Amino acid sequence: MLAAAVLLCAPGATQCSMPEAADNASVEGAVADLQQQQPPGRYNDIALYISGIKLAKTSGLHQLTDNPVWRQYASVTDSNWGSFSRTKIKKISDWAQAEIPDITRNCRTLLYPFSGPDFLYAHAFFPQADAYILLGLEPVGVVPEPEKLQGEKLGVFFRMLDKSIADSLTLSFFRTNDMADEINTKQPVTGTVPVLMLFLARTGNHITDIRFFDLSDNGTIAYRDESQACNGNTAPRGAEIAFHKKDDARQRKLIYISSDISDNGLARRGNVKAYLDRLDAGMTTYVKSASYLMHKNYFSTIRSLLLRQSAAIVQDDSAIPYRFFKKELWDVRLYGAYTGPIDLFKVHLEKDLRDAYARDSKKLGFRLGYASQSNMLVARRIEQKKQQSP
């Protein structure tokens, strides 16, 4: 199921190659030049446009909303998102406020491995985080240019964008193989960035900046120009989107990194491992629909890192096996129902987790993940729980 990550560096590229030791001054200069080319509010206007949301008349893209293709897309999209927000997203938000208010309140950094571009559910559970860090195999991609999507291209773009997010809205997860087909460089929707921009706009956030980066050997971020030519080796790259809520000026970050995070992948991409090691201890981890990869020995590095550095973990049964949550270290609460994985993953049945559910669990109230009956495990580090007690 996992393959080496395909990283985009420019439209038409299939493999991103960048020097490990980039010249920070030249990289920052290139980014500064790019930012000077973008009028204030340009990134947010693009996000609104591809999301089917009305733009201000002062926007440079407003005239493009007269296109009947855009108007039809906006009408259908508004209806669909309104229904989705009132049902599933509200149920998740209500559950989080009732069951994990301490975790959501104290969540400054949220790490979401195996996420793909799924900012939508991360934000539903943890709407107040300062930084959202998403890890996936899907390529980073580029910012769409609406002016170049007119004519027949516009309808194709919107159809592909709808297709790329359909699984997330109906199934609550992205299917890696499908995403590889839907957001590759030969399609109008290239990479995760357009999807992330759409999710940010549709969750009521205002994008202030988008910066693309590579990771140095020690895991620090080196920003670069989206369109900079690639050469050298195949250092992973990512995107950092700065945003704030419409009613809150506090600046936040959404970071997406494209990388294989298996043991071999992290060994090859030591800069990704170094970046993750640098994250503050006490972060919150969220994982769902992770293909039971951390049940396998060759995903032990990321599993150990999450258990070592997290103050709280919110996950379904496809994430970290129940047996790794030692009673002396973790206070574990179970929600929903668990009878075992779907047939595709039935070899990962956890009898100890099934027994634990039989002893005690609470109602969940919404569906997420692979099975028709969903489950959620909430683990709070005991030391952290004691610190938060009055």
Secondary structure, DSSP 8 states (H G I E B T S, - for coil): --------SSTT-SS--B-SS--HHHHHHHHHHHHHHS-TTHHHHHHHHHHT----TTSTTGGGGGSHHHHHHHHHHHHHHHHHIIIIIHHHHHHHHHH-HHHHHH-SEEEETT-TT-HHHHHHH-TT-SEEEEEESS-------GGGS-THHHHHHHHHHHHHHHHHHHTSS--HHHHHHHTSTTSSS-SSHHHHHHHHHHTTEEEEEEEEEEE-TTS-EEEE-TT----SBB--EEEEEEEEETT----EEEEEEE---SHHHHHH-HHHHHHHHTS-TTEEEEE-S-TTGGGSGGGHHHHHHHHHHEEEEEE-TTSS-GGGS-TTTEEEEEEE--S---GGGGGG--HHHHHHHHH--B---S--SSSSS-EEEEEEEHHHHHHH--
